[in-house]
Amino acid sequence: MIHVKRLNNKDFMINAIYIEAVEAFPDTTITLTNGKKYVVKDSMSDIKVKITDFYRTIHVLNMTHLKEDVADEE
């Protein structure tokens, strides 16, 4: 889950796994895989960092253990 802020300054969290697109219209709009859209104050670059950090915490982006296995096979 990532923490974001609505335009009215209310905080909420979105499950980053279900994010399909992040766009600026100029407000940042997050579209989920089910078609639901959220307009947030956070910039696109902030959302990108939050999504990347989230995936790292669940070990999707930082799979160094797999790289070590490949290096051992060589």
C-alpha positions in Angstrom: 0.0 0.0 0.0 1.2 3.5 -0.7 0.2 6.6 1.2 -1.3 9.5 -0.9 -3.2 12.7 -0.3 -6.5 13.8 -1.9 -6.9 17.3 -3.2 -8.8 18.1 0.0 -5.7 17.1 2.0 -7.3 13.9 3.3 -4.8 11.0 3.5 -5.5 7.5 2.3 -3.7 4.5 1.0 -3.9 2.7 -2.4 -2.8 -0.9 -3.1 0.1 -0.3 -5.5 -0.3 -3.7 -7.0 -3.6 -2.6 -8.7 -2.2 0.7 -10.2 -2.5 0.6 -13.9 -1.6 4.2 -14.8 -0.5 7.4 -13.3 -1.1 10.6 -15.3 -1.1 14.4 -14.9 -4.1 16.3 -16.2 -2.5 18.7 -14.6 -3.6 17.0 -11.3 -2.1 13.6 -10.7 -4.6 10.9 -11.5 -4.1 7.3 -10.5 -6.1 4.7 -12.5 -6.5 1.2 -11.0 -6.9 -2.0 -12.9 -10.7 -2.0 -12.1 -11.0 1.4 -13.8 -11.5 3.4 -10.6 -9.6 6.8 -10.7 -8.2 8.8 -7.8 -7.0 12.4 -8.2 -4.2 13.2 -5.7 -2.0 16.0 -4.7 1.2 13.9 -4.9 3.3 14.5 -8.1 3.8 11.8 -10.6 7.5 11.5 -9.6 6.5 11.2 -5.9 4.0 8.4 -6.8 6.7 6.6 -8.8 9.1 6.7 -5.8 6.3 5.4 -3.5 5.4 2.6 -5.9 9.1 1.6 -6.4 9.6 1.6 -2.6 6.5 -0.5 -2.1 7.7 -3.1 -4.6 11.1 -3.2 -2.9 9.5 -3.8 0.5 7.7 -6.8 -0.9 10.9 -7.9 -2.7 9.6 -7.7 -6.2 12.2 -5.2 -7.5 15.2 -6.1 -5.3 15.7 -9.8 -6.2 19.4 -9.9 -5.5 19.0 -13.5 -4.2 18.2 -14.5 -7.8 21.2 -12.7 -9.2 23.4 -14.6 -6.8 22.0 -18.0 -7.9 22.8 -17.1 -11.6 26.3 -16.0 -10.6 26.8 -19.4 -8.8 25.8 -21.3 -11.9 28.4 -19.6 -14.1 
